[in-house]
Amino acid sequence: MPVVSCSIAPQRAVAVKEALVFTASATPANIPISFAFDHGDGTLDPGAVSNAYYLDMGQYDVRLRWNTTAGASGVVDCGTVVVIDNSPANCRIGLGPADGLGWWCGDTFCRQGNPNPSPVCPTSKPYGCYTGMDGGLYCIDPPGGGAAKECLVGQGPADGFVWYCGGQICPANQSGCPPYPIYGCFRTVAGPTICIDPAPSPVISCTISKTQIAVNEVITFTAIQTGSQIPVDFVFDHGDGTLDPTSQSNAYYAAPGSYQVRLKWTHATGSGIEDCGTVVVS
């Protein structure tokens, strides 16, 4: 009986109509064997290598059917292909982790002006009209010249939106220039208005690796950030008078007692304190 296996490349979520390669293999290799890939969307492709793509979003369970001239046969699970739609219409305009504007596609921020490895990100420039994070329809226009002295929002040379004053980029903190970052609704260099929203706030929580320990026993405190991945500053308060500015803190207690552990956090859109739990030291 041969040992049959299969693989899928690339091993990540793919976009609609993005090409994949399904490959079959068998050991020993000299056994006469026939293969047929079931792509999970109702299509079958006979052969040891199948090049295919999907027309619709969804999750597709891929299987490899095989049989030998000696009458042996079987089905192998190759894995699940996740197909997403990365068109700009399914992403929302918002502020990124730094100072740039771009698309929020789910929890992923898609920068503009440089290659983005995430398959959920659009590949085209963000010019045109799209759904904003508040649900409204807004238009982004490419920057233009002109002698107008008023300041208008436009796409910057890198991955962010900037102020164009009199057709020239107006640097942050320069006298006479509007303030950064650019939140709210403003006219663009080509006329239509765009509304720029801050990035969605992340959800912050924390865990303690062990809550009942001995004196001098090392435990780990971990900060967890879900949702928006904007930069966050963390500081763990161990409850014994020590602070540790990190997202993962390894510490111990030198004396018995009960210690209330808290996580202080700060990011561009807010700050707060999370109660991580109580550590009992004996």
Secondary structure as GFF3:
##gff-version 3
##sequence-region A 1 282
A	DSSP	beta_strand	3	9	.	.	.	ID=ss1
A	DSSP	beta_strand	14	15	.	.	.	ID=ss2
A	DSSP	beta_strand	20	27	.	.	.	ID=ss3
A	DSSP	beta_strand	33	38	.	.	.	ID=ss4
A	DSSP	beta_strand	44	46	.	.	.	ID=ss5
A	DSSP	beta_strand	49	52	.	.	.	ID=ss6
A	DSSP	beta_strand	58	68	.	.	.	ID=ss7
A	DSSP	beta_strand	73	84	.	.	.	ID=ss8
A	DSSP	three_ten_helix	88	90	.	.	.	ID=ss9
A	DSSP	beta_strand	92	95	.	.	.	ID=ss10
A	DSSP	beta_strand	101	105	.	.	.	ID=ss11
A	DSSP	beta_strand	108	110	.	.	.	ID=ss12
A	DSSP	beta_strand	128	131	.	.	.	ID=ss13
A	DSSP	beta_strand	137	140	.	.	.	ID=ss14
A	DSSP	beta_strand	151	155	.	.	.	ID=ss15
A	DSSP	beta_strand	161	165	.	.	.	ID=ss16
A	DSSP	beta_strand	168	169	.	.	.	ID=ss17
A	DSSP	beta_strand	184	187	.	.	.	ID=ss18
A	DSSP	beta_strand	193	196	.	.	.	ID=ss19
A	DSSP	beta_strand	203	208	.	.	.	ID=ss20
A	DSSP	beta_strand	212	213	.	.	.	ID=ss21
A	DSSP	beta_strand	219	226	.	.	.	ID=ss22
A	DSSP	beta_strand	232	237	.	.	.	ID=ss23
A	DSSP	beta_strand	243	244	.	.	.	ID=ss24
A	DSSP	beta_strand	248	251	.	.	.	ID=ss25
A	DSSP	beta_strand	257	267	.	.	.	ID=ss26
A	DSSP	beta_strand	270	281	.	.	.	ID=ss27
###
